[in-house]
Amino acid sequence: MDEFINTSKNTIPKEVTVWYKNISLWTNVVTVSVLILTTYCGVTVPAALQAGIMAIVNILLQSNTMVSTQAKATRHNKEVRSRVIR
């Protein structure tokens, strides 16, 4: 059986995140906005519509995250494989 030896002493760089790319933040902004509309403006938003809006917002925000995460994982795996001695 081949043994793989990782000769890299490099650590995985820590990803720097910015507040406006936080999925939870935007989900909560939509939730609070609907709550304010419902409470203070007298607008009635059915629960099914609220759930639909939240699902769409979540899918849009998650799709960007999933694509960038997959690209980073692929790039990292290629770098690690290039440093492995068989």
Helices and strands as residue ranges (DSSP letters): E 5-6, G 19-21, H 23-40, H 47-83, E 84-85
